[in-house]
Amino acid sequence: MEKSRIPKFYRYSVPERHQILLDRGIITNEDFLQLQEKLNVIGVEEADKMIENVIGVFGLPIGLGLNMLVNQKEYIIPMVVEEPSIVAAVSSSARLVRKSGGFISSSTEPILIGQIQIVNIDNPSKAKTQILQNKEEIINLANSLHPRMQARGGGVRDVEVRILTSTSQEKDMVIVHLLVDTKDAMGANLVNSMCEGVASLLEKLTSGTVFLRILSNLTDRSIVKSHCNIPVDHLKGNGFTGEQVRDGIILANDFAINDPYRAATHNKGIMNGIDPVAIATGNDWRAIEAAAHAYACRGGSYTALTQYRQTSNGDLEASIEIPMKVGTVGGPLESNPSVRILHNIMGIESATELAEVMGAVGLAQNIAALKALVTEGIQRGHMTLHARSVATAAGATADIFETVVEKLIDVGEIKIWKAQEIITSLLQSQQVEELEQEVIEYLPESATAYGKVILLGEHSVVY
């Protein structure tokens, strides 16, 4: 059975979806019961242990991106996000790509950089030489602070030194980088403590003063690359040929490559896919965002993180290169029961694997967005999002919610007053139907119409 292919999943009720996941072996009985009874949702007491000044718990939907195939392995993608078009877009794009073999992802080692700032140095060049000559001593000291990490095959891999001009002082500053392989941990606290631990040694070597000691969120030593090929015939639809869609996507990406105003929106669309997975898996989505946008500026101007080109046989090749430092072990996984369940659903075995899948998700989201932009336009999806928000604000109940959304989109008047008008009309129709049924049940089988009139607002039923 294809794990990530669950046709018409959106048509089932939430309890039915839980049952499908259980039947397919995607979740355990324990996970099933937690989801059914909402035991995975943290309470105020648990939240109060996470951050300061807690007054409650804020909820967001958990959706599943389907159809994802990365490196020939099937994945169901948990996504915590409030925008409905995101989950649908990832699922649709993943289904398109899987027809031609899915996404191929690769990554570098999960390196996190720790920075130590040294100031008040009389001879920065000499200080740099001293640090590099004693590199092994620095590495050994840092690794001794976390022997368990080194035992797992991680730890400091290298030391780099940069000299930067100070705008506030006459003397240049020396910046030391610890390049740390954190394995499956996000590693922020680990790297920070390593930076603290080698500070006194660096002061001794340089005769300077150590100031800041902290990790960098520009994780450009932890890079994910993902790509896919889409046959041009698979791109046709909505009155467009495959060639038109292919050329339109390439042209739209060219716009983002050359214009930072467009690139900001283009890359935000990529993060529409990545951030919800980061939240679902207990990772720091803010750090991932910061790294992605900083990396987009690496050439001196802000540009797109993706590339699209036409292959020699006319197909569309899509690729992404993005920093991706994530973890699969640590506090968030243990303190939030939802994160544990969602890790189980995803079936990830390492932080490297998670990073490679997230890169593919970002590319899938971008493909879906560009395909929509160059065909029917993105606005329809945004109109649906807006209509759902308006229907909620107008007080539409679950039994009529989808109908209200559809009617709002059909009339093109997505306003709260219009939604309330539609709700009133639907409720009146429901009441009329209920009264009709009551009258039919009341009359004897042999009875004929005898002129009974029921008045309800503008509606009337005659029997």
ABEGO torsion letter per residue (X at the ends): XBAABBBGAAABBAAAAAAAAAAAGABBAAAAAAAAAGAABBBAAAAAAABBGBAEBBBBBBBBBBGBBBGGBBBBBBBBBABAAAAAAAAAAAAAAAAAGEBBBBBBBBBBBBBBBBBGBABAAAAAAAAAAAAAAAAAAAAAABAAAAAAGBEBABBBBBBBBBAABABBBBBBBBBBBAEABAGAAAAAAAAAAAAAAAAAAAGBBBBBBBBBABBAABBBBBBBBBBAAAABEGGBBAAAAAAAAAAAAAAAAABAAAAAAAAAAAAAAAAAAAAAAGBBAAAAAAAAAAAAAAAGBBBBABBBBBBAAGBBBBBBBBBBBBBABEAAAAABAAAAAAAAAAGBABAAAAAAAAAAAAAAAAAAAAAAAABAEAAAAAAAAAAAAAAAAAGBBAAAAAAAAAAAAAAGBBBAAAAAAAAAAAAAAAAAAAAAAAAAAABBAABBBAGBBBBBEABBBBX
